[in-house]
Amino acid sequence: MSYPNSLSNLINCLKQLPSIGEKTAERLAFALLSKDEEYIKLFSSSLLDIKQKIKRCEICGNITENDICEICNDNSRNSDIICVIEDAKYINLLEKMKCYNGKYHVLNGLISPMNGISPDDINIKSLIQRIENENINEIILAISPTLEGQTTSLYISKLLEDKNIIISKIAYGIPLGADIEYLDPMTFSMAIENRNKIS
């Protein structure tokens, strides 16, 4: 038996999300079908909102609904240290742990020649500009210890070797090849606290 077109379209959309297979997509679609109209309107408007209202912070690349994100606007934070991360979703992880009070810089990807991603395709130029224009004393490279992460860290370190700043990276109680997204908060917190100086 085939589903009505509207339900099939929803299932196909859900299947395009990470870790969602056919059965899970069907289960989610039927769960949505059972919700009242008010919930569905809120759900659909939320989906439109994230495409229409969310943008990148002009300073750090974090996601925000304003030109400048809350963290960059927060004068109580330590402004002479920048934690460099690959994706904005990791900011929320660090903020929940309350183990870091500096600023951030989001690369929005990692260098990956095999996938055609070069340094020009990620947010590195604006990082260099920030270091040149702001009073930065330390850069923490909080990047997954994958091949792409190591390549990106090395590239950034080379770019900054003539700058008068400390370059450190998070300590690896993190397993080699692990994705930061799946770390438990304690492991990630300890990695930040025990970061290693690169140069």
Rosetta constraint file for C-alpha pairs under 8 A:
AtomPair CA 3 CA 7 HARMONIC 6.15 0.50
AtomPair CA 3 CA 8 HARMONIC 5.71 0.50
AtomPair CA 4 CA 8 HARMONIC 6.17 0.50
AtomPair CA 5 CA 9 HARMONIC 6.00 0.50
AtomPair CA 6 CA 10 HARMONIC 6.41 0.50
AtomPair CA 7 CA 11 HARMONIC 6.23 0.50
AtomPair CA 7 CA 29 HARMONIC 7.01 0.50
AtomPair CA 8 CA 12 HARMONIC 6.13 0.50
AtomPair CA 9 CA 13 HARMONIC 6.23 0.50
AtomPair CA 10 CA 14 HARMONIC 6.21 0.50
AtomPair CA 10 CA 29 HARMONIC 6.45 0.50
AtomPair CA 11 CA 15 HARMONIC 6.17 0.50
AtomPair CA 11 CA 22 HARMONIC 7.61 0.50
AtomPair CA 11 CA 25 HARMONIC 5.22 0.50
AtomPair CA 11 CA 26 HARMONIC 5.76 0.50
AtomPair CA 11 CA 28 HARMONIC 7.97 0.50
AtomPair CA 11 CA 29 HARMONIC 5.94 0.50
AtomPair CA 12 CA 16 HARMONIC 6.79 0.50
AtomPair CA 12 CA 25 HARMONIC 7.55 0.50
AtomPair CA 13 CA 17 HARMONIC 7.47 0.50
AtomPair CA 14 CA 20 HARMONIC 6.81 0.50
AtomPair CA 14 CA 25 HARMONIC 5.36 0.50
AtomPair CA 14 CA 28 HARMONIC 7.88 0.50
AtomPair CA 14 CA 29 HARMONIC 7.83 0.50
AtomPair CA 15 CA 20 HARMONIC 5.19 0.50
AtomPair CA 15 CA 21 HARMONIC 5.57 0.50
AtomPair CA 15 CA 22 HARMONIC 6.28 0.50
AtomPair CA 15 CA 25 HARMONIC 5.57 0.50
AtomPair CA 16 CA 20 HARMONIC 7.05 0.50
AtomPair CA 20 CA 24 HARMONIC 5.77 0.50
AtomPair CA 20 CA 25 HARMONIC 6.06 0.50
AtomPair CA 21 CA 25 HARMONIC 5.99 0.50
AtomPair CA 22 CA 26 HARMONIC 6.22 0.50
AtomPair CA 23 CA 27 HARMONIC 6.21 0.50
AtomPair CA 24 CA 28 HARMONIC 6.11 0.50
AtomPair CA 25 CA 29 HARMONIC 6.03 0.50
AtomPair CA 26 CA 30 HARMONIC 6.19 0.50
AtomPair CA 27 CA 31 HARMONIC 6.16 0.50
AtomPair CA 28 CA 32 HARMONIC 6.19 0.50
AtomPair CA 29 CA 33 HARMONIC 6.16 0.50
AtomPair CA 30 CA 34 HARMONIC 6.35 0.50
AtomPair CA 31 CA 35 HARMONIC 6.77 0.50
AtomPair CA 32 CA 40 HARMONIC 7.34 0.50
AtomPair CA 35 CA 39 HARMONIC 6.33 0.50
AtomPair CA 35 CA 40 HARMONIC 6.75 0.50
AtomPair CA 36 CA 40 HARMONIC 6.52 0.50
AtomPair CA 37 CA 41 HARMONIC 6.13 0.50
AtomPair CA 38 CA 42 HARMONIC 6.34 0.50
AtomPair CA 39 CA 43 HARMONIC 6.04 0.50
AtomPair CA 40 CA 44 HARMONIC 6.01 0.50
AtomPair CA 41 CA 45 HARMONIC 6.02 0.50
AtomPair CA 42 CA 46 HARMONIC 6.03 0.50
AtomPair CA 43 CA 47 HARMONIC 6.47 0.50
AtomPair CA 44 CA 48 HARMONIC 6.45 0.50
AtomPair CA 45 CA 49 HARMONIC 5.99 0.50
AtomPair CA 46 CA 50 HARMONIC 6.38 0.50
AtomPair CA 47 CA 51 HARMONIC 6.88 0.50
AtomPair CA 48 CA 52 HARMONIC 6.12 0.50
AtomPair CA 49 CA 53 HARMONIC 5.39 0.50
AtomPair CA 49 CA 54 HARMONIC 7.32 0.50
AtomPair CA 50 CA 54 HARMONIC 5.20 0.50
AtomPair CA 53 CA 65 HARMONIC 5.49 0.50
AtomPair CA 54 CA 63 HARMONIC 6.33 0.50
AtomPair CA 54 CA 64 HARMONIC 5.51 0.50
AtomPair CA 54 CA 65 HARMONIC 4.87 0.50
AtomPair CA 55 CA 63 HARMONIC 5.62 0.50
AtomPair CA 55 CA 64 HARMONIC 5.51 0.50
AtomPair CA 55 CA 65 HARMONIC 5.98 0.50
AtomPair CA 55 CA 66 HARMONIC 7.40 0.50
AtomPair CA 55 CA 67 HARMONIC 7.69 0.50
AtomPair CA 56 CA 60 HARMONIC 7.92 0.50
AtomPair CA 56 CA 61 HARMONIC 4.90 0.50
AtomPair CA 56 CA 62 HARMONIC 5.44 0.50
AtomPair CA 56 CA 63 HARMONIC 4.76 0.50
AtomPair CA 56 CA 64 HARMONIC 6.00 0.50
AtomPair CA 56 CA 67 HARMONIC 7.42 0.50
AtomPair CA 57 CA 61 HARMONIC 4.63 0.50
AtomPair CA 57 CA 62 HARMONIC 5.14 0.50
AtomPair CA 57 CA 63 HARMONIC 6.03 0.50
AtomPair CA 57 CA 64 HARMONIC 6.06 0.50
AtomPair CA 57 CA 66 HARMONIC 7.24 0.50
AtomPair CA 57 CA 67 HARMONIC 5.54 0.50
AtomPair CA 57 CA 68 HARMONIC 4.79 0.50
AtomPair CA 57 CA 69 HARMONIC 5.40 0.50
AtomPair CA 58 CA 67 HARMONIC 5.93 0.50
AtomPair CA 58 CA 68 HARMONIC 5.79 0.50
AtomPair CA 59 CA 68 HARMONIC 6.65 0.50
AtomPair CA 59 CA 72 HARMONIC 7.21 0.50
AtomPair CA 59 CA 105 HARMONIC 7.98 0.50
AtomPair CA 59 CA 126 HARMONIC 7.82 0.50
AtomPair CA 60 CA 72 HARMONIC 7.35 0.50
AtomPair CA 60 CA 104 HARMONIC 6.15 0.50
AtomPair CA 60 CA 105 HARMONIC 4.52 0.50
AtomPair CA 60 CA 106 HARMONIC 5.92 0.50
AtomPair CA 60 CA 127 HARMONIC 7.86 0.50
AtomPair CA 61 CA 88 HARMONIC 7.60 0.50
AtomPair CA 61 CA 105 HARMONIC 6.32 0.50
AtomPair CA 61 CA 106 HARMONIC 5.08 0.50
AtomPair CA 61 CA 107 HARMONIC 7.25 0.50
AtomPair CA 61 CA 108 HARMONIC 7.55 0.50
AtomPair CA 61 CA 123 HARMONIC 7.60 0.50
AtomPair CA 62 CA 69 HARMONIC 6.71 0.50
AtomPair CA 62 CA 88 HARMONIC 5.32 0.50
AtomPair CA 62 CA 104 HARMONIC 7.97 0.50
AtomPair CA 62 CA 105 HARMONIC 7.35 0.50
AtomPair CA 62 CA 106 HARMONIC 6.01 0.50
AtomPair CA 63 CA 69 HARMONIC 7.11 0.50
AtomPair CA 63 CA 88 HARMONIC 6.47 0.50
AtomPair CA 64 CA 68 HARMONIC 7.17 0.50
AtomPair CA 64 CA 69 HARMONIC 5.32 0.50
AtomPair CA 64 CA 70 HARMONIC 7.85 0.50
AtomPair CA 65 CA 69 HARMONIC 7.64 0.50
AtomPair CA 68 CA 72 HARMONIC 6.48 0.50
AtomPair CA 68 CA 73 HARMONIC 6.69 0.50
AtomPair CA 69 CA 73 HARMONIC 6.33 0.50
AtomPair CA 70 CA 74 HARMONIC 6.08 0.50
AtomPair CA 71 CA 77 HARMONIC 7.72 0.50
AtomPair CA 71 CA 103 HARMONIC 6.80 0.50
AtomPair CA 72 CA 103 HARMONIC 6.65 0.50
AtomPair CA 75 CA 79 HARMONIC 7.84 0.50
AtomPair CA 77 CA 101 HARMONIC 5.46 0.50
AtomPair CA 77 CA 102 HARMONIC 5.39 0.50
AtomPair CA 77 CA 103 HARMONIC 6.88 0.50
AtomPair CA 78 CA 101 HARMONIC 5.91 0.50
AtomPair CA 78 CA 102 HARMONIC 4.37 0.50
AtomPair CA 78 CA 103 HARMONIC 6.68 0.50
AtomPair CA 79 CA 102 HARMONIC 5.85 0.50
AtomPair CA 79 CA 103 HARMONIC 5.93 0.50
AtomPair CA 79 CA 135 HARMONIC 7.70 0.50
AtomPair CA 79 CA 136 HARMONIC 7.20 0.50
AtomPair CA 80 CA 102 HARMONIC 7.30 0.50
AtomPair CA 80 CA 103 HARMONIC 7.87 0.50
AtomPair CA 80 CA 134 HARMONIC 7.77 0.50
AtomPair CA 80 CA 135 HARMONIC 5.71 0.50
AtomPair CA 80 CA 136 HARMONIC 4.18 0.50
AtomPair CA 80 CA 137 HARMONIC 5.29 0.50
AtomPair CA 80 CA 138 HARMONIC 6.72 0.50
AtomPair CA 81 CA 102 HARMONIC 5.43 0.50
AtomPair CA 81 CA 103 HARMONIC 6.21 0.50
AtomPair CA 81 CA 136 HARMONIC 5.72 0.50
AtomPair CA 81 CA 137 HARMONIC 5.91 0.50
AtomPair CA 81 CA 138 HARMONIC 4.82 0.50
AtomPair CA 81 CA 139 HARMONIC 5.86 0.50
AtomPair CA 81 CA 140 HARMONIC 7.58 0.50
AtomPair CA 82 CA 102 HARMONIC 6.05 0.50
AtomPair CA 82 CA 103 HARMONIC 4.83 0.50
AtomPair CA 82 CA 104 HARMONIC 5.01 0.50
AtomPair CA 82 CA 105 HARMONIC 6.47 0.50
AtomPair CA 82 CA 136 HARMONIC 7.38 0.50
AtomPair CA 82 CA 138 HARMONIC 6.49 0.50
AtomPair CA 82 CA 139 HARMONIC 4.99 0.50
AtomPair CA 82 CA 140 HARMONIC 6.20 0.50
AtomPair CA 83 CA 102 HARMONIC 7.14 0.50
AtomPair CA 83 CA 103 HARMONIC 6.30 0.50
AtomPair CA 83 CA 104 HARMONIC 4.69 0.50
AtomPair CA 83 CA 105 HARMONIC 6.13 0.50
AtomPair CA 83 CA 139 HARMONIC 5.92 0.50
AtomPair CA 83 CA 140 HARMONIC 4.60 0.50
AtomPair CA 83 CA 141 HARMONIC 6.10 0.50
AtomPair CA 83 CA 142 HARMONIC 6.45 0.50
AtomPair CA 84 CA 104 HARMONIC 5.87 0.50
AtomPair CA 84 CA 105 HARMONIC 4.75 0.50
AtomPair CA 84 CA 106 HARMONIC 6.01 0.50
AtomPair CA 84 CA 107 HARMONIC 7.11 0.50
AtomPair CA 84 CA 139 HARMONIC 6.97 0.50
AtomPair CA 84 CA 140 HARMONIC 5.93 0.50
AtomPair CA 84 CA 141 HARMONIC 4.98 0.50
AtomPair CA 84 CA 142 HARMONIC 5.71 0.50
AtomPair CA 84 CA 143 HARMONIC 7.26 0.50
AtomPair CA 85 CA 90 HARMONIC 7.08 0.50
AtomPair CA 85 CA 91 HARMONIC 7.91 0.50
AtomPair CA 85 CA 104 HARMONIC 7.37 0.50
AtomPair CA 85 CA 105 HARMONIC 6.27 0.50
AtomPair CA 85 CA 106 HARMONIC 5.12 0.50
AtomPair CA 85 CA 107 HARMONIC 6.14 0.50
AtomPair CA 85 CA 141 HARMONIC 6.69 0.50
AtomPair CA 85 CA 142 HARMONIC 5.25 0.50
AtomPair CA 85 CA 143 HARMONIC 5.52 0.50
AtomPair CA 86 CA 90 HARMONIC 7.90 0.50
AtomPair CA 86 CA 106 HARMONIC 5.60 0.50
AtomPair CA 86 CA 107 HARMONIC 4.77 0.50
AtomPair CA 86 CA 108 HARMONIC 5.34 0.50
AtomPair CA 86 CA 109 HARMONIC 5.27 0.50
AtomPair CA 86 CA 110 HARMONIC 6.44 0.50
AtomPair CA 86 CA 142 HARMONIC 7.85 0.50
AtomPair CA 86 CA 143 HARMONIC 6.09 0.50
AtomPair CA 86 CA 144 HARMONIC 8.00 0.50
AtomPair CA 87 CA 91 HARMONIC 7.88 0.50
AtomPair CA 87 CA 106 HARMONIC 5.79 0.50
AtomPair CA 87 CA 107 HARMONIC 6.48 0.50
AtomPair CA 87 CA 108 HARMONIC 5.10 0.50
AtomPair CA 87 CA 109 HARMONIC 6.54 0.50
AtomPair CA 88 CA 92 HARMONIC 7.68 0.50
AtomPair CA 88 CA 106 HARMONIC 5.95 0.50
AtomPair CA 88 CA 108 HARMONIC 7.26 0.50
AtomPair CA 89 CA 93 HARMONIC 7.10 0.50
AtomPair CA 90 CA 94 HARMONIC 6.40 0.50
AtomPair CA 90 CA 180 HARMONIC 7.73 0.50
AtomPair CA 90 CA 181 HARMONIC 6.93 0.50
AtomPair CA 91 CA 95 HARMONIC 6.07 0.50
AtomPair CA 91 CA 104 HARMONIC 7.74 0.50
AtomPair CA 92 CA 96 HARMONIC 6.11 0.50
AtomPair CA 93 CA 97 HARMONIC 6.66 0.50
AtomPair CA 93 CA 185 HARMONIC 7.40 0.50
AtomPair CA 94 CA 98 HARMONIC 6.51 0.50
AtomPair CA 94 CA 99 HARMONIC 6.83 0.50
AtomPair CA 94 CA 100 HARMONIC 6.86 0.50
AtomPair CA 94 CA 189 HARMONIC 7.55 0.50
AtomPair CA 95 CA 99 HARMONIC 7.37 0.50
AtomPair CA 95 CA 100 HARMONIC 7.15 0.50
AtomPair CA 97 CA 185 HARMONIC 6.62 0.50
AtomPair CA 97 CA 189 HARMONIC 6.82 0.50
AtomPair CA 99 CA 189 HARMONIC 6.28 0.50
AtomPair CA 99 CA 192 HARMONIC 7.69 0.50
AtomPair CA 99 CA 193 HARMONIC 7.59 0.50
AtomPair CA 100 CA 192 HARMONIC 7.94 0.50
AtomPair CA 105 CA 127 HARMONIC 6.84 0.50
AtomPair CA 106 CA 123 HARMONIC 6.88 0.50
AtomPair CA 107 CA 122 HARMONIC 5.55 0.50
AtomPair CA 107 CA 123 HARMONIC 4.43 0.50
AtomPair CA 107 CA 124 HARMONIC 6.37 0.50
AtomPair CA 108 CA 122 HARMONIC 5.85 0.50
AtomPair CA 108 CA 123 HARMONIC 6.27 0.50
AtomPair CA 109 CA 122 HARMONIC 5.75 0.50
AtomPair CA 109 CA 123 HARMONIC 7.86 0.50
AtomPair CA 110 CA 117 HARMONIC 7.32 0.50
AtomPair CA 110 CA 119 HARMONIC 7.96 0.50
AtomPair CA 110 CA 122 HARMONIC 6.80 0.50
AtomPair CA 110 CA 148 HARMONIC 5.90 0.50
AtomPair CA 110 CA 149 HARMONIC 6.20 0.50
AtomPair CA 110 CA 152 HARMONIC 5.99 0.50
AtomPair CA 111 CA 117 HARMONIC 5.36 0.50
AtomPair CA 111 CA 118 HARMONIC 5.30 0.50
AtomPair CA 111 CA 119 HARMONIC 5.76 0.50
AtomPair CA 111 CA 121 HARMONIC 7.96 0.50
AtomPair CA 111 CA 122 HARMONIC 7.43 0.50
AtomPair CA 111 CA 148 HARMONIC 5.75 0.50
AtomPair CA 111 CA 149 HARMONIC 7.43 0.50
AtomPair CA 111 CA 151 HARMONIC 6.61 0.50
AtomPair CA 111 CA 152 HARMONIC 5.40 0.50
AtomPair CA 112 CA 116 HARMONIC 6.22 0.50
AtomPair CA 112 CA 117 HARMONIC 4.84 0.50
AtomPair CA 112 CA 118 HARMONIC 6.44 0.50
AtomPair CA 112 CA 148 HARMONIC 5.53 0.50
AtomPair CA 112 CA 151 HARMONIC 7.92 0.50
AtomPair CA 113 CA 117 HARMONIC 5.48 0.50
AtomPair CA 113 CA 118 HARMONIC 6.23 0.50
AtomPair CA 117 CA 121 HARMONIC 5.89 0.50
AtomPair CA 117 CA 122 HARMONIC 7.80 0.50
AtomPair CA 118 CA 122 HARMONIC 7.29 0.50
AtomPair CA 119 CA 123 HARMONIC 7.90 0.50
AtomPair CA 119 CA 124 HARMONIC 6.77 0.50
AtomPair CA 119 CA 152 HARMONIC 8.00 0.50
AtomPair CA 120 CA 124 HARMONIC 7.30 0.50
AtomPair CA 120 CA 125 HARMONIC 7.64 0.50
AtomPair CA 123 CA 127 HARMONIC 6.93 0.50
AtomPair CA 124 CA 128 HARMONIC 6.51 0.50
AtomPair CA 124 CA 156 HARMONIC 7.71 0.50
AtomPair CA 125 CA 129 HARMONIC 6.33 0.50
AtomPair CA 126 CA 130 HARMONIC 6.12 0.50
AtomPair CA 127 CA 131 HARMONIC 6.35 0.50
AtomPair CA 128 CA 132 HARMONIC 6.25 0.50
AtomPair CA 128 CA 160 HARMONIC 7.88 0.50
AtomPair CA 129 CA 133 HARMONIC 6.01 0.50
AtomPair CA 130 CA 134 HARMONIC 5.48 0.50
AtomPair CA 131 CA 135 HARMONIC 7.02 0.50
AtomPair CA 131 CA 136 HARMONIC 5.76 0.50
AtomPair CA 136 CA 165 HARMONIC 7.02 0.50
AtomPair CA 137 CA 164 HARMONIC 7.64 0.50
AtomPair CA 137 CA 165 HARMONIC 4.92 0.50
AtomPair CA 137 CA 166 HARMONIC 6.17 0.50
AtomPair CA 138 CA 165 HARMONIC 5.39 0.50
AtomPair CA 138 CA 166 HARMONIC 4.49 0.50
AtomPair CA 138 CA 167 HARMONIC 5.77 0.50
AtomPair CA 138 CA 168 HARMONIC 7.42 0.50
AtomPair CA 139 CA 165 HARMONIC 7.37 0.50
AtomPair CA 139 CA 166 HARMONIC 6.26 0.50
AtomPair CA 139 CA 167 HARMONIC 4.92 0.50
AtomPair CA 139 CA 168 HARMONIC 6.20 0.50
AtomPair CA 140 CA 167 HARMONIC 6.12 0.50
AtomPair CA 140 CA 168 HARMONIC 4.84 0.50
AtomPair CA 140 CA 169 HARMONIC 5.20 0.50
AtomPair CA 140 CA 170 HARMONIC 6.94 0.50
AtomPair CA 140 CA 195 HARMONIC 7.77 0.50
AtomPair CA 141 CA 153 HARMONIC 6.66 0.50
AtomPair CA 141 CA 167 HARMONIC 7.50 0.50
AtomPair CA 141 CA 168 HARMONIC 6.13 0.50
AtomPair CA 141 CA 169 HARMONIC 4.45 0.50
AtomPair CA 141 CA 170 HARMONIC 6.40 0.50
AtomPair CA 142 CA 169 HARMONIC 5.96 0.50
AtomPair CA 142 CA 170 HARMONIC 5.41 0.50
AtomPair CA 142 CA 192 HARMONIC 7.63 0.50
AtomPair CA 143 CA 149 HARMONIC 5.67 0.50
AtomPair CA 143 CA 150 HARMONIC 7.84 0.50
AtomPair CA 143 CA 153 HARMONIC 7.31 0.50
AtomPair CA 143 CA 169 HARMONIC 7.88 0.50
AtomPair CA 143 CA 170 HARMONIC 7.73 0.50
AtomPair CA 143 CA 180 HARMONIC 7.51 0.50
AtomPair CA 144 CA 149 HARMONIC 5.29 0.50
AtomPair CA 144 CA 150 HARMONIC 7.70 0.50
AtomPair CA 144 CA 177 HARMONIC 7.31 0.50
AtomPair CA 144 CA 178 HARMONIC 6.60 0.50
AtomPair CA 144 CA 179 HARMONIC 5.54 0.50
AtomPair CA 144 CA 180 HARMONIC 5.51 0.50
AtomPair CA 145 CA 149 HARMONIC 5.36 0.50
AtomPair CA 145 CA 150 HARMONIC 5.83 0.50
AtomPair CA 145 CA 174 HARMONIC 7.83 0.50
AtomPair CA 145 CA 175 HARMONIC 7.78 0.50
AtomPair CA 145 CA 176 HARMONIC 5.54 0.50
AtomPair CA 145 CA 177 HARMONIC 5.44 0.50
AtomPair CA 145 CA 178 HARMONIC 6.52 0.50
AtomPair CA 145 CA 179 HARMONIC 7.54 0.50
AtomPair CA 146 CA 150 HARMONIC 6.02 0.50
AtomPair CA 146 CA 176 HARMONIC 6.66 0.50
AtomPair CA 146 CA 177 HARMONIC 4.46 0.50
AtomPair CA 146 CA 178 HARMONIC 6.77 0.50
AtomPair CA 146 CA 179 HARMONIC 7.55 0.50
AtomPair CA 147 CA 151 HARMONIC 6.13 0.50
AtomPair CA 147 CA 177 HARMONIC 7.45 0.50
AtomPair CA 148 CA 152 HARMONIC 6.12 0.50
AtomPair CA 149 CA 153 HARMONIC 6.10 0.50
AtomPair CA 150 CA 154 HARMONIC 6.08 0.50
AtomPair CA 151 CA 155 HARMONIC 6.15 0.50
AtomPair CA 152 CA 156 HARMONIC 6.21 0.50
AtomPair CA 153 CA 157 HARMONIC 6.07 0.50
AtomPair CA 154 CA 158 HARMONIC 6.18 0.50
AtomPair CA 155 CA 159 HARMONIC 6.37 0.50
AtomPair CA 156 CA 160 HARMONIC 6.28 0.50
AtomPair CA 157 CA 161 HARMONIC 5.97 0.50
AtomPair CA 157 CA 167 HARMONIC 7.08 0.50
AtomPair CA 157 CA 198 HARMONIC 7.66 0.50
AtomPair CA 157 CA 199 HARMONIC 7.83 0.50
AtomPair CA 160 CA 165 HARMONIC 7.94 0.50
AtomPair CA 161 CA 199 HARMONIC 7.05 0.50
AtomPair CA 165 CA 199 HARMONIC 7.99 0.50
AtomPair CA 166 CA 197 HARMONIC 6.91 0.50
AtomPair CA 166 CA 198 HARMONIC 7.51 0.50
AtomPair CA 166 CA 199 HARMONIC 5.89 0.50
AtomPair CA 167 CA 197 HARMONIC 5.77 0.50
AtomPair CA 167 CA 198 HARMONIC 5.20 0.50
AtomPair CA 167 CA 199 HARMONIC 5.23 0.50
AtomPair CA 168 CA 195 HARMONIC 6.17 0.50
AtomPair CA 168 CA 196 HARMONIC 5.09 0.50
AtomPair CA 168 CA 197 HARMONIC 3.93 0.50
AtomPair CA 168 CA 198 HARMONIC 4.93 0.50
AtomPair CA 168 CA 199 HARMONIC 7.09 0.50
AtomPair CA 169 CA 192 HARMONIC 7.97 0.50
AtomPair CA 169 CA 195 HARMONIC 5.25 0.50
AtomPair CA 169 CA 196 HARMONIC 5.25 0.50
AtomPair CA 169 CA 197 HARMONIC 6.44 0.50
AtomPair CA 169 CA 198 HARMONIC 6.81 0.50
AtomPair CA 170 CA 191 HARMONIC 4.97 0.50
AtomPair CA 170 CA 192 HARMONIC 5.01 0.50
AtomPair CA 170 CA 193 HARMONIC 7.71 0.50
AtomPair CA 170 CA 194 HARMONIC 6.73 0.50
AtomPair CA 170 CA 195 HARMONIC 4.07 0.50
AtomPair CA 170 CA 196 HARMONIC 6.23 0.50
AtomPair CA 171 CA 190 HARMONIC 7.57 0.50
AtomPair CA 171 CA 191 HARMONIC 4.35 0.50
AtomPair CA 171 CA 192 HARMONIC 6.53 0.50
AtomPair CA 171 CA 193 HARMONIC 7.84 0.50
AtomPair CA 171 CA 194 HARMONIC 5.34 0.50
AtomPair CA 171 CA 195 HARMONIC 4.38 0.50
AtomPair CA 171 CA 196 HARMONIC 5.86 0.50
AtomPair CA 172 CA 176 HARMONIC 7.65 0.50
AtomPair CA 172 CA 191 HARMONIC 6.10 0.50
AtomPair CA 173 CA 187 HARMONIC 6.68 0.50
AtomPair CA 173 CA 190 HARMONIC 7.66 0.50
AtomPair CA 173 CA 191 HARMONIC 6.26 0.50
AtomPair CA 174 CA 178 HARMONIC 6.83 0.50
AtomPair CA 174 CA 183 HARMONIC 7.75 0.50
AtomPair CA 174 CA 187 HARMONIC 6.85 0.50
AtomPair CA 174 CA 188 HARMONIC 7.45 0.50
AtomPair CA 174 CA 191 HARMONIC 7.14 0.50
AtomPair CA 178 CA 182 HARMONIC 7.69 0.50
AtomPair CA 178 CA 183 HARMONIC 7.97 0.50
AtomPair CA 179 CA 183 HARMONIC 7.22 0.50
AtomPair CA 180 CA 188 HARMONIC 7.71 0.50
AtomPair CA 183 CA 187 HARMONIC 6.47 0.50
AtomPair CA 183 CA 188 HARMONIC 6.31 0.50
AtomPair CA 184 CA 188 HARMONIC 6.50 0.50
AtomPair CA 185 CA 189 HARMONIC 5.95 0.50
AtomPair CA 186 CA 190 HARMONIC 6.10 0.50
AtomPair CA 187 CA 191 HARMONIC 6.18 0.50
AtomPair CA 188 CA 192 HARMONIC 6.35 0.50
AtomPair CA 189 CA 193 HARMONIC 6.27 0.50
AtomPair CA 190 CA 194 HARMONIC 5.96 0.50
AtomPair CA 191 CA 195 HARMONIC 5.88 0.50
